[in-house]
Amino acid sequence: MSGEYVLSVTQLNEYAANLLRRDFLLKNVAVCGEVSGLKKHSSGHIYFSVKDENALVRCVMFKQDALSGLKCSIADGMFVTVRGYVTIYTRDGQFQINASSVEGAGNGELYERFLMLKSGLEKEGLFDREHKKPLPFLPNCIGVVTSETGAVIRDIRSVTQRRFPNMPIILAPAKVQGDGAAKEIVEGIKKLDGMEEIDVIIVGRGGGSMEDLWTFNDESVARAIFECKTPIVSAVGHETDFTIADFVADLRAPTPSAAAELCVPLYDGLTERIEQQTEMLERYCAAKLKSCEAEIRTLVGGVGQAVYSIDREKQRASYAVDELKRAAQTKLDREKAAFERLIAEYNALNPFGVLKRGYSIVRHNGMCVTDALELKENDRIDIIMANGGLEAVVAEVKRGGTNAEEADV
């Protein structure tokens, strides 16, 4: 278009930068956020970003400003207040803050305390791999230390029951943040550690800020985890969250649901593994018998030998065959007995096997009822039996005895 003024890219960026520098607010601004992507250049310049839940802004602190304006040692994850002016880096068109000072804000002090405690416990050896206990392949019972009203226990129960139905879970309810939370978590760990039926313990909570997760950076919690004889899985926050409990625990899980998956094998996978082992045993025995039969045929085939030698070798071969058959039969009997024990355990764990013995399951609002006092009159319930089910309405709830409730079908 005639008379149109066309800018170069450099002119455009310089013009925008000048506008920002002349803005009254942006030429002396203070921004609070979480440090991310920290890089300290060999020149002495510091490059990083500050972010909140919805946005991020790049920052640069030149060497001369860092020497006088860096009020604390910064690291990724710290909350800081950055002061400086907003500009555009002409070469890249990068919107950024040229920082003149950086100081800790709120959780920055917590982060310093976190680093100090982590360093001290690490020197004591609480994080050493040699202290890590292996998780059991198939636990008899799982202990959980968390809030009894949060989503964590629901997620753990859901994942566990999906992977291995009827796996027992014992909850030691505890506050997961605020005053007294650390004490309740320590007491929960000690309580579950003293129960013989529990083979593994999950300690966890959902995500949150560093302040929300601070209970799991408490030294008393760390030492309780370290002193626990039962293997402990730490499942605190989200995948990107780390606490002192994660470093001390025998295993860290990125989420509570992942902790349940790490603690419990797939029920269907166990039965498949039994079938595979049985098939491998059968193939091994068949190959061994075939190999021995070939050896016997080689011995018997020595036509040029003397009759005495032939008879003697036949006798040895016959003895070898008998010994092999006895050994094979013994091994087969042993494996069969082991297999039958596994099948018996499988049947004992099968909830439908329990129903066939005359028991039934009562559900209310989709949840299993284990205590009659969970129900009240006129509640609608489902009664599941081995070959069907009933819909019923509670007529009366009674305390004690075997007839804790009566229902009209």
C-alpha positions in Angstrom: 0.0 0.0 0.0 1.4 3.4 -1.0 2.7 5.4 2.0 2.6 2.4 4.4 5.4 2.5 7.0 7.0 -1.0 7.3 9.0 -1.9 10.4 11.9 -4.3 10.5 11.7 -7.0 13.2 14.4 -5.2 15.2 12.6 -1.9 15.0 9.4 -3.5 16.2 11.0 -5.2 19.2 12.9 -2.0 20.1 9.7 0.0 19.9 7.9 -2.4 22.2 10.8 -2.5 24.6 10.8 1.4 24.8 7.0 1.3 25.5 7.6 -1.1 28.4 10.4 0.9 29.8 8.3 4.1 29.9 5.4 2.4 31.7 5.3 3.7 35.3 4.4 0.3 36.8 6.5 -1.9 34.7 9.8 0.0 35.2 9.8 -0.8 38.9 7.8 -4.0 39.4 7.8 -6.7 42.1 6.6 -10.2 41.2 6.1 -13.2 43.5 6.2 -16.8 42.2 7.9 -20.2 42.2 11.4 -20.5 40.7 11.7 -22.8 37.7 14.4 -23.6 35.2 17.2 -22.0 37.2 20.5 -21.7 35.3 23.6 -20.0 36.6 26.0 -19.1 33.7 29.7 -19.1 34.0 29.7 -15.4 33.3 27.9 -14.8 36.6 24.5 -14.1 35.1 21.5 -16.0 36.4 18.6 -17.1 34.2 15.3 -18.5 35.6 11.5 -18.2 35.4 8.9 -17.5 38.1 5.5 -19.1 37.7 2.2 -19.6 39.4 -0.6 -22.0 38.6 -1.6 -20.2 35.3 1.4 -18.4 33.9 5.2 -18.0 33.7 7.6 -15.1 33.0 11.3 -15.3 32.1 13.8 -13.5 34.3 17.5 -12.6 34.0 19.7 -11.2 36.7 23.0 -9.9 35.5 26.2 -10.5 37.4 26.5 -6.9 38.9 22.9 -7.2 40.2 23.4 -10.7 41.5 26.4 -9.6 43.6 24.4 -7.1 45.5 20.7 -7.9 45.0 20.6 -11.7 45.6 19.2 -11.9 49.1 19.1 -15.7 49.4 20.4 -18.8 47.8 17.7 -19.7 45.2 16.7 -23.0 43.7 13.9 -24.6 41.7 10.8 -24.8 43.7 11.5 -21.8 45.9 8.9 -19.0 46.2 10.7 -15.7 45.7 9.9 -12.0 45.2 11.7 -10.6 42.1 12.1 -6.8 41.8 13.2 -5.1 38.6 11.9 -3.8 35.3 10.0 -5.4 32.5 11.5 -5.3 29.0 11.7 -7.2 25.7 15.0 -8.8 24.8 15.3 -7.3 21.3 17.2 -10.2 19.6 14.6 -12.9 20.5 11.6 -10.8 21.1 11.5 -12.3 24.6 9.3 -10.7 27.2 11.2 -10.8 30.5 12.0 -9.2 33.8 15.5 -7.8 34.3 15.9 -8.5 38.0 17.7 -6.1 40.3 17.0 -8.2 43.5 15.6 -11.6 44.5 14.6 -12.5 48.0 12.7 -15.5 49.6 9.0 -15.2 49.9 6.9 -17.4 52.2 7.8 -20.9 51.4 11.4 -19.9 50.6 12.2 -20.1 54.3 10.5 -23.6 54.4 12.7 -24.6 51.5 15.8 -23.6 53.3 14.6 -25.6 56.4 13.9 -28.6 54.0 17.4 -28.5 52.6 19.0 -28.2 56.1 17.1 -31.2 57.4 17.7 -33.2 54.3 21.4 -32.6 54.5 21.6 -33.6 58.2 19.6 -36.8 57.8 21.5 -37.8 54.7 24.8 -37.4 56.6 23.4 -39.7 59.3 22.7 -42.4 56.7 18.9 -42.4 56.9 18.7 -42.3 53.1 21.3 -45.1 52.4 20.2 -47.8 50.1 21.6 -50.5 52.4 18.7 -49.7 54.8 16.0 -50.1 52.2 13.8 -53.2 52.9 12.3 -55.1 49.9 8.5 -55.1 49.5 6.8 -58.6 49.9 5.7 -60.2 46.6 2.2 -60.9 48.0 1.4 -59.2 51.3 -1.1 -60.8 53.7 -2.4 -57.3 54.7 -1.7 -53.7 53.8 -1.5 -50.9 56.4 -2.2 -47.3 55.4 -1.5 -44.1 57.3 -3.5 -41.2 55.9 -6.7 -39.2 56.4 -9.8 -41.3 56.8 -11.9 -38.8 54.9 -9.6 -37.9 52.0 -9.4 -39.3 48.4 -6.1 -41.1 49.1 -7.6 -44.0 51.1 -10.4 -44.3 48.6 -7.9 -44.5 45.7 -5.8 -47.1 47.5 -8.8 -49.3 48.3 -10.1 -49.0 44.7 -6.8 -49.9 43.1 -6.1 -52.7 45.5 -9.5 -54.4 45.2 -9.3 -54.2 41.4 -5.8 -55.8 41.3 -6.4 -58.4 44.1 -10.0 -58.7 45.4 -10.4 -59.1 49.2 -6.9 -58.0 50.0 -7.2 -56.7 53.6 -6.4 -53.1 54.3 -6.1 -51.6 57.8 -6.2 -47.8 58.1 -4.5 -45.9 60.8 -6.3 -42.5 60.4 -4.2 -39.4 60.9 -4.2 -35.7 60.0 -1.9 -35.0 57.1 -1.4 -31.3 57.7 -1.7 -28.7 60.4 -1.0 -28.8 64.2 -0.6 -32.3 65.6 -0.4 -34.0 62.1 3.2 -35.2 62.5 2.4 -36.8 65.9 -0.6 -38.6 64.5 1.4 -39.9 61.6 4.2 -41.2 63.8 1.6 -42.9 66.1 -0.1 -44.5 63.1 3.2 -45.9 61.8 4.1 -47.4 65.2 0.6 -48.9 65.6 0.7 -50.6 62.2 4.3 -51.7 62.6 3.3 -53.6 65.8 0.6 -55.6 63.9 1.9 -59.0 62.8 -0.6 -59.4 60.0 0.6 -56.3 58.2 3.4 -56.9 55.6 3.7 -53.4 54.1 2.7 -49.9 55.0 1.7 -47.0 52.7 2.1 -43.5 54.2 0.7 -40.7 52.0 -1.6 -37.8 51.2 -2.7 -35.9 48.1 -0.9 -33.0 46.4 -0.5 -29.4 47.7 1.9 -26.6 48.3 5.2 -27.0 50.1 3.4 -25.7 53.2 0.6 -28.3 52.8 3.1 -31.1 52.5 5.4 -29.9 55.3 4.2 -32.5 57.8 6.1 -35.1 55.7 9.3 -33.0 56.1 9.0 -33.3 59.9 12.1 -35.0 61.5 9.9 -37.1 63.8 8.1 -38.6 60.8 11.4 -39.3 59.0 12.8 -41.1 62.0 9.6 -43.1 62.6 9.8 -44.3 58.9 13.5 -45.2 59.3 12.9 -47.1 62.6 9.9 -49.0 61.2 10.6 -52.8 60.8 7.8 -53.1 58.2 8.6 -52.0 54.7 7.1 -48.5 54.0 6.1 -46.9 50.7 5.9 -43.1 50.7 3.1 -41.7 48.5 3.0 -38.0 49.2 1.6 -35.4 46.8 2.0 -35.6 43.0 4.7 -37.1 40.9 6.7 -33.8 41.0 6.5 -33.4 44.7 9.4 -34.6 47.0 9.5 -34.7 50.8 11.9 -36.0 53.4 9.6 -39.0 53.8 10.2 -40.0 50.2 14.0 -40.2 50.8 13.7 -42.2 54.0 11.0 -44.7 52.9 11.9 -48.1 51.5 10.2 -47.1 48.2 8.7 -43.8 46.8 5.6 -43.9 44.8 4.6 -41.0 42.5 1.0 -41.1 43.7 -1.1 -43.0 46.3 -2.7 -45.1 43.4 0.7 -46.0 42.2 1.7 -47.1 45.7 -1.2 -49.5 45.7 -0.1 -50.9 42.4 3.5 -51.4 43.7 2.3 -53.2 46.8 -0.2 -55.6 45.3 0.3 -58.0 42.3 -2.4 -58.7 39.8 -4.5 -61.7 40.9 -5.0 -62.8 37.3 -1.3 -62.6 36.7 -0.6 -65.0 39.6 -2.9 -67.7 38.1 -1.3 -67.2 34.7 2.2 -67.5 36.2 1.1 -70.9 37.8 0.0 -72.1 34.5 3.2 -71.1 32.8 5.3 -72.7 35.5 3.3 -75.9 35.2 3.8 -75.9 31.4 7.6 -75.3 31.8 7.8 -78.2 34.3 6.0 -80.6 31.9 8.3 -79.6 29.0 11.4 -80.0 31.2 10.3 -83.5 32.3 9.5 -84.6 28.8 12.8 -83.3 27.5 14.7 -85.1 30.3 12.9 -88.4 29.7 13.6 -88.1 25.9 17.3 -87.4 26.6 17.6 -90.4 28.9 15.8 -92.7 26.5 18.3 -91.6 23.8 21.2 -92.5 26.1 19.6 -95.9 26.8 19.2 -96.6 23.1 22.8 -95.8 22.6 23.9 -98.2 25.3 21.6 -100.9 24.1 22.8 -100.5 20.5 26.3 -101.7 21.1 25.8 -104.9 19.1 29.6 -105.6 18.8 29.9 -106.0 22.6 30.1 -109.3 24.4 26.8 -110.8 25.6 27.9 -110.2 29.2 28.6 -106.5 28.5 25.3 -106.1 26.8 23.4 -107.7 29.7 25.3 -105.6 32.1 24.6 -102.4 30.2 21.0 -103.4 29.9 20.8 -103.9 33.6 22.4 -100.5 34.2 20.1 -98.9 31.7 17.1 -100.4 33.3 18.2 -99.2 36.7 18.8 -95.8 35.3 15.3 -95.7 33.8 13.7 -96.8 37.0 15.6 -94.2 39.0 14.7 -91.6 36.5 11.1 -92.5 36.6 11.1 -92.5 40.4 12.8 -89.2 40.4 10.5 -87.8 37.8 7.5 -89.1 39.6 8.7 -87.7 42.9 9.3 -84.3 41.3 5.9 -84.4 39.6 4.2 -85.4 42.9 5.9 -82.5 44.6 5.0 -80.0 42.0 1.5 -81.4 41.8 1.1 -80.9 45.6 2.5 -77.4 45.4 0.1 -76.7 42.5 -2.8 -78.1 44.5 -1.8 -75.9 47.4 -1.8 -72.8 45.2 -5.2 -73.8 43.8 -6.5 -74.2 47.4 -5.2 -70.8 48.2 -6.8 -69.5 45.1 -10.2 -71.0 46.0 -9.9 -69.7 49.5 -9.3 -66.2 48.3 -12.2 -66.5 45.7 -15.1 -64.5 47.1 -17.6 -66.7 45.2 -16.3 -69.7 46.9 -17.2 -68.1 50.2 -20.7 -67.4 48.9 -21.1 -71.0 47.9 -20.5 -72.1 51.5 -23.8 -70.3 52.5 -22.6 -66.8 53.1 -23.9 -63.7 51.4 -22.8 -60.1 50.9 -25.0 -57.1 51.8 -24.5 -53.9 49.9 -26.0 -50.4 50.6 -25.5 -47.7 48.0 -22.9 -49.9 46.2 -20.8 -50.4 49.3 -20.4 -53.6 51.4 -22.0 -53.5 54.8 -19.9 -55.0 57.6 -21.7 -53.6 60.5 -25.5 -53.7 61.0 -25.4 -50.3 62.7 -24.3 -48.8 59.3 -28.0 -49.2 58.3 -31.2 -47.7 59.4 -34.9 -48.6 59.0 -36.3 -48.4 55.4 -32.8 -48.5 53.9 -32.8 -50.4 50.6 -30.2 -53.1 50.4 -28.9 -55.7 47.9 -28.2 -59.2 49.2 -25.7 -61.1 46.9 -25.7 -64.9 47.1 -23.9 -67.6 45.3 -26.5 -68.1 42.5 -28.4 -64.8 42.6 -29.4 -61.9 44.7 -32.2 -60.1 46.5 -33.4 -56.6 46.9 -34.6 -55.8 50.4 -35.7 -53.1 52.7 -34.5 -52.9 56.3 -37.4 -53.4 58.7 -35.4 -53.1 61.9 -31.7 -52.9 63.0 -30.7 -54.8 66.1 -27.6 -54.7 68.1 -25.5 -57.8 68.8 -26.3 -61.5 68.1 -26.4 -63.1 64.7 -29.7 -61.5 63.7 -28.4 -58.0 63.6 -31.0 -57.0 61.1 -34.3 -58.1 59.6 -35.4 -57.2 56.0 -38.6 -57.4 54.0 -37.9 -58.7 50.5 
